[in-house]
Amino acid sequence: MQVAYHQEKLIHLQNCEREKWQQLYMDSIRQQVTCIHCHTPLKMKLGIDAPPSFTHVNATDECINIANQMEKKLITVEIEQTEQPTSNGSSTGFLLPTKRTISSNPPDQELDLWKKPEEVKAIPKFELKQPAAFKDENRYRLRLAQNNIFLDDNQWKAVETTEGPLLILAGAGSGKTRVLTTRTAYMLTELKYSAKQMIMVTFTAKAAKEMKERMRLYPDLDHATVNQLVIGTFHSIFYKMLMHHNPEQWSPNHLLNQEWQRQAMIKEAAREIDIDEKDFAFDQALTQISWWKNHLISPEQVKAKDIWEERVAYLFKRYEQMRHAKNWFDFDDMLLGLYQLLTENESLLKRYQQRFAYVSVDEFQDINKVQVELISMLSDRTKNLCVVGDDDQSIYAFRGSDPSYILTFKDQYPNTKVVLLDENYRSNHEIVSAANNIIATNRTRYSKQLLAQASSEHAPLLFYPYDEEEEATMILTDIKEKIEIGAKPADFAVLFRTNSSARALIERFISSSIPFQLEADGESFYKRKAVRKIISYLRLAQNQDDSSALSDLVSALFLKQQAIRDIKAASIAHDCTYIEALPHIEGLQAFQLKKLKELPKKFALLKKKTPLQALEFIEQEMGFNEYVKKQGNEGNKMERGSDDVRDLKVMAKHHSTIEHFLEYIDHMTVKYEEIRGQRNLTNATQLMTIHRSKGLEFKHVYILGCVEGGLPHDYSLDAWREGDDKPLEEERRLMYVAVTRAEESVKISVPIMRRGKKAFRSRFVREIQRIAPKQPLTL
């Protein structure tokens, strides 16, 4: 059905503004949308594959038939101008809107109407590559096959290459872990190498554990031998080496292993240069300090690019001074400490070079400067260095990773043998081809293409929600439909660029019955700095003595936190609320006092507005735009306060009163904290950033917000306009990683609106619809 009653008015979906569909959907859940015949509640379906519609929850066939007949008649006539029961011969007692024609769509609404999803067409014909027959001399390979461990020709070539530098370019889903573990097993069992001579370095404890477990599955490889292997992360292996040589200095009791410990130190330093603690991105500052340390840059060597970096450079210097004074160290110092130890102690370095004659490194595209220096030092004697990685999956520049290390590996090691693993065993041909189309645009990469092992009837799908709210509803509806016909919640993953871009999605899942797990860092959207501060205005409009909101308001008014004490004192002295006490603060400049005198009257006006009107009033009439503009990014190029406010306004449209708006915010904030604590749910849909999804796979994947400014992110577009295309190429690699997580299907969301403004489809969406030319490996 396309016609229903809503708020005592007849509405027709195809003649209703697109931005109101989401509100209709929410109201149908509240049973506020009813049938035009029997007046029973209708449910609105707002999904990906078909236009929106209304359906009866419980109704007879007769009722449905009558309602359908009435709908056909109504769609062909013009509604009379009345909101009273009609006298046009109808006996149903309709309540109709005024001057509303429901038979046609105005031309200017064309872009707002539901748009049919599109399958990606740029998919070349599938050609299955036939594997070569095993050769007689590959007895170990045959033995492995008898134990259900199969390797293709390129994988086997990598296994057999044991001496000298080896670069294994392992595309997404190409079985790199199998190759690494098989190669090690082959060296131990067939070539009789000593396990004590080998070191295998990974980036995560999970990957190290998986390698150890897989090693125990190989024939003729006993547990005692596996236990002699050194397999672990950079930090775990190198920290043990430090502990062995200087246990007192590197005692775990001296480790700064909690984020709050590091933040407390730089906050103490921040007070020395009068930085307002509530308005500074300390988490971003710690990330920047870590980046400098991983690039072997000392505080004295920092060359600040702007005022923010000048401040962080001071915090870095003081942080290091405080740390040294108390003999503390952080995780970055584990690597720096070993680098310094081996650099200064040549005899010790030689002993480790003899000890580790064969070095293997997984995920080499994610390596940073200090890590590559340590690996180079350890392998310098034998040059028996095997690195495995994919330059197309280098996505951790913010941690100091740099794809140039894998791209220039052959320059550093001229005798390098290169093996390409281009057979994808995870995704179907259509998904692999779409991924190839995207990544081919990057210029700084090895030219190569993935090949799939199977084809599908369905290609990746592009769908077009109106905005973030409708996007979340469409995805939830689609997952529900598939679960109803037999899929499991764990079959699905929804991937997003940043945590803030998933606000609507997370809230929709919180309100649903689908079990889900959220893999995200950071606080709730409503605790973000700009959001928290603008909400403080609303809280104080409801309760002018809200102490917690007062703290956020003070900094938004460019007052020091000490002003809170003065406001509370003035409130007591003048027997008034905190807001009424603002004009009584002493010691302010004339322009500040003038602004504060106007606020009580503006707060009184604020209380009477809708949430959206209130937010706009706070921005334009109460000076909040000035605060956001002055704060700028505050060093955090990924999350802008103005963007957060626009996100909040999108959500505010769906609430009628400030009271209900704040109740919703409080409820979602509490639920967010609850779900963040859930871990390892056995059958749950995964909601995660693309960064967190790397190395994982799911049957069905949804990708949020594929529009310019979303994916690719705004900051990469800003850098590109200034002549730096590295961030944009990394964004393209992120898109590539997201697509290649899927085994069976990918659905890519291309919203019409983003943060309340018209959006433009991502360049990656355009690229996915162009067949990538065949690109043989070039080195």
Secondary structure as UniProt FT lines:
FT   STRAND          3..6
FT   TURN            7..8
FT   STRAND          9..12
FT   HELIX           13..15
FT   HELIX           18..20
FT   HELIX           21..29
FT   TURN            30..31
FT   STRAND          33..34
FT   TURN            36..38
FT   STRAND          41..45
FT   STRAND          53..56
FT   HELIX           61..75
FT   HELIX           107..112
FT   STRAND          118..119
FT   TURN            136..137
FT   HELIX           139..146
FT   TURN            147..148
FT   HELIX           153..160
FT   STRAND          166..170
FT   TURN            172..173
FT   HELIX           176..189
FT   HELIX           195..197
FT   STRAND          198..202
FT   HELIX           205..215
FT   TURN            216..217
FT   TURN            219..220
FT   HELIX           223..228
FT   STRAND          230..233
FT   HELIX           234..245
FT   TURN            247..250
FT   HELIX           252..254
FT   HELIX           259..272
FT   TURN            273..274
FT   HELIX           277..279
FT   HELIX           282..294
FT   TURN            295..296
FT   HELIX           299..301
FT   HELIX           307..325
FT   TURN            326..327
FT   HELIX           331..344
FT   HELIX           346..355
FT   STRAND          358..361
FT   HELIX           364..366
FT   HELIX           369..379
FT   TURN            380..382
FT   STRAND          385..389
FT   HELIX           391..393
FT   HELIX           397..399
FT   HELIX           404..407
FT   HELIX           409..412
FT   TURN            414..415
FT   STRAND          417..421
FT   STRAND          423..424
FT   HELIX           429..439
FT   TURN            440..441
FT   STRAND          451..452
FT   STRAND          461..463
FT   HELIX           468..484
FT   TURN            485..486
FT   HELIX           489..491
FT   STRAND          492..496
FT   HELIX           500..502
FT   HELIX           503..510
FT   STRAND          516..519
FT   HELIX           525..527
FT   HELIX           529..542
FT   TURN            544..545
FT   HELIX           547..556
FT   TURN            557..558
FT   TURN            561..562
FT   HELIX           563..573
FT   TURN            574..575
FT   HELIX           578..581
FT   HELIX           582..584
FT   HELIX           590..606
FT   TURN            607..608
FT   HELIX           611..621
FT   HELIX           624..631
FT   TURN            632..635
FT   TURN            637..638
FT   HELIX           641..652
FT   TURN            653..654
FT   HELIX           658..676
FT   STRAND          685..689
FT   HELIX           690..693
FT   TURN            694..695
FT   STRAND          698..703
FT   TURN            710..712
FT   HELIX           714..721
FT   TURN            722..723
FT   HELIX           726..739
FT   TURN            740..741
FT   STRAND          742..749
FT   STRAND          753..754
FT   TURN            755..756
FT   STRAND          757..758
FT   HELIX           763..768
//
